[in-house]
Amino acid sequence: MAPKTAQADDGEAWRQNIAYIRQMLGELRQVAQSEGAEMLCYFIEMAYMEAGDIQAGRRSIRHHQ
């Protein structure tokens, strides 16, 4: 799934973009783990968790208009 552009339906586009970001972070985390990059894994995991919190509504983001 590719990210949506700003012209796409704004109500759904940001949700799809966050889901895409989270998916990519999960893949990057696997690569970093396979390379033994512990600090990079940590930062990617923090971003992955943040994206999950946004998806679940536990954190809010500012939407660009």
C-alpha positions as CSV (number, residue, x, y, z in Angstrom):
1,M,0.0,0.0,0.0
2,A,1.4,3.4,-1.0
3,P,0.9,6.6,1.0
4,K,-2.0,8.8,0.0
5,T,-1.5,12.4,-1.2
6,A,-2.8,15.5,0.4
7,Q,-5.4,15.8,-2.3
8,A,-6.9,12.4,-1.3
9,D,-9.9,12.2,1.0
10,D,-8.4,13.9,4.1
11,G,-10.7,12.0,6.4
12,E,-9.2,8.6,5.5
13,A,-5.9,9.6,3.9
14,W,-4.1,10.3,7.2
15,R,-5.2,7.0,8.7
16,Q,-3.9,5.1,5.7
17,N,-0.7,7.1,5.8
18,I,-0.1,6.2,9.4
19,A,-0.8,2.5,8.7
20,Y,1.7,2.7,5.8
21,I,4.3,4.3,8.0
22,R,3.8,1.7,10.8
23,Q,4.1,-1.1,8.2
24,M,7.3,0.3,6.9
25,L,8.7,0.8,10.4
26,G,8.0,-2.9,11.1
27,E,10.0,-3.9,8.1
28,L,12.8,-1.5,8.9
29,R,12.9,-2.9,12.4
30,Q,13.5,-6.4,11.1
31,V,16.3,-5.2,8.9
32,A,17.9,-3.4,11.8
33,Q,17.6,-6.4,14.0
34,S,19.2,-8.7,11.4
35,E,22.2,-6.2,11.3
36,G,22.5,-6.1,15.1
37,A,21.8,-2.3,15.1
38,E,20.5,-2.2,18.7
39,M,20.2,1.6,19.0
40,L,18.5,1.9,15.6
41,C,16.1,-0.9,16.6
42,Y,15.2,1.1,19.7
43,F,14.4,4.3,17.8
44,I,12.5,2.4,15.1
45,E,10.5,0.6,17.8
46,M,9.6,3.9,19.5
47,A,8.3,5.3,16.2
48,Y,6.4,2.0,15.6
49,M,4.8,2.3,19.0
50,E,3.9,5.9,18.4
51,A,2.3,5.1,15.1
52,G,0.3,2.4,16.9
53,D,-0.8,4.8,19.5
54,I,-2.0,7.3,16.8
55,Q,-3.9,4.5,15.1
56,A,-5.6,3.5,18.4
57,G,-6.5,7.1,19.2
58,R,-4.3,7.2,22.3
59,R,-2.3,10.1,20.7
60,S,-3.4,12.8,18.4
61,I,-1.6,14.4,15.5
62,R,-2.0,17.8,13.8
63,H,-3.5,17.3,10.3
64,H,-2.3,19.6,7.6
65,Q,-5.0,21.3,5.6
